[in-house]
Amino acid sequence: MSIGLRTDANPTELVLECPSEPLAAMARLAGSGLFGDYVVYERPGSWTFAGGMLGEVVLDSETVRTRWPDGAPSTRPWSGRPADALRDAFAEAPLPTWNAYGWIAFEFAATRPTGRLAHLIVPRTEVRIEAGRAHITGPDTEQVAELLAGAAPIAGVPSPVDVRVDGDAYRAKVAKAVAEIHEGRYQKVIVSRRLDIPHPVDVIATYARGREANTPARSFLLDLGGFQATGFSPEVLATVDADGCVMTQPLAGTRAFGAGADADARTRRELENDPKEIFEHAVSVRTSVEELHRVCDPETVRVTDFMTVKERGSVQHLGSRAAGALALGRSPWDALDALFPGVTASGIPKPAAIEAITRLEDRRGMYSGAVVAVSHDGALDSALVLRALYSENGRAWLRAGAGIVSASAPDREYEETCEKLSSIAPHVVPR
């Protein structure tokens, strides 16, 4: 590794040539023990490690807790929209510039939310790797430089998790949802199932092994307050750039992928010609456009790449892109609120689908919520939390769902959850 220089633009930033692959570097930083809390967030061409805690915002169902430099922690009640509570908390940050990283639970959108709804940190040290260079800011630059210089190859031997369990219970939930759709209670709902792992998991090694085998839109690894999670998100929930351009990327419609060229071509043709999958995708895109109209200048809202196939690890999806420009007076938090939770992880109409999910399932938590990066300049990047593993108090689990519409067949929807779980289940590394 060559010796880096502090930049003129940011005298606290150290720039180094990074000798290792970004994935190995992120895994080494996460496993170093130098940082109690951390978030790894990968975007196309850019990997960020956010380590340690300079500031913190924790949103629970009744209170918001903040902690900022040189100040005592504050806990106060909140009411109204959870997105507004987060906006107000970060507006009080006594920092001229900041970036925050963390997660938002599915219940963030519930009528009567329960439990932890969001946990974000402003890191003490931030490492961004792009184009073979590591940009390091914060007080730990020398230690980080040493860690990057010694980044070792990916370690850990996976022990695949059997995904073909709990079939009868899941099929029964799907059948109930289909019956409720025929009753006119909602048009579409995503029904999921939880798969408990019978042993402790090395979450960092699982991230490294799983990322090698996946092609996500975003990937992440985090440990916040002892809760660990890692995943390979197939879908961008919402991005907002500093100029106010909003984008979302709904994916709906699924077939298996990775079984060989001939099999993949056959399942792709099935996906592109299946009326159920096409209907499921079209109504999801329509809903995303309606949501953008709530916060964007309507004349700027556009759909591009309509119903193209996106390959995401062990599955392929129908995907589209919808974008628009924030209307005057609207903020990135408004955009997140309008698009959250993802229509492809909740249903149509969203309020009725969310109510059904709370009846049909146990609390989801981070599953089908979002992992988020937000900045002082108004930029926001969030990915839908799917294809993920979660670990807390020595217990680990996976979760996957399928979009249920009137034409859904319980056997096929169960098979779809198996296909999605196979994006991560073969790569779980025991601890």
Buried (B, 14 or more C-beta within 10 A) or exposed (E): BEEBEEEEEEEEBBBBEBBBBBBBBBBBBBBBEBBEBBBBBBBEEBBBBBBBBBBBBBBBBEEBBBBBEEEEEEEEEBEEBBBBBBBBBBEEBEEEEBBBBBBBBBBBBBEEBEEBBBBBBBBBBBBBBBEEEBBBBBEBBEBBBEBBBEBEEBBBEBEEBEBEEBBEEBBEBBBBBBEBBEEEBBBBBBBBBBBEBEEEBBBBBBBBBBBEBBBBBBBBBBBBEEBBBBBBBBBBBBBBBEEBBBBBBBBBBBBBBBEEEEEBEEBBEEBBEBEBBBBBBBBBBBBBBBBBBBBBBEEBBEBEEEBEBBBBBBBBBBBBBBBBBBBEEBBBBBBBBBBBBBBBBBBBBBEBBBBBBBEBBEEBBBBBBBBBBBBBEBBBBBBBBBBBBBBEEEEBBBBBBBBBBEBBBBEBBBBBBBBBBBBBBBBBBBB
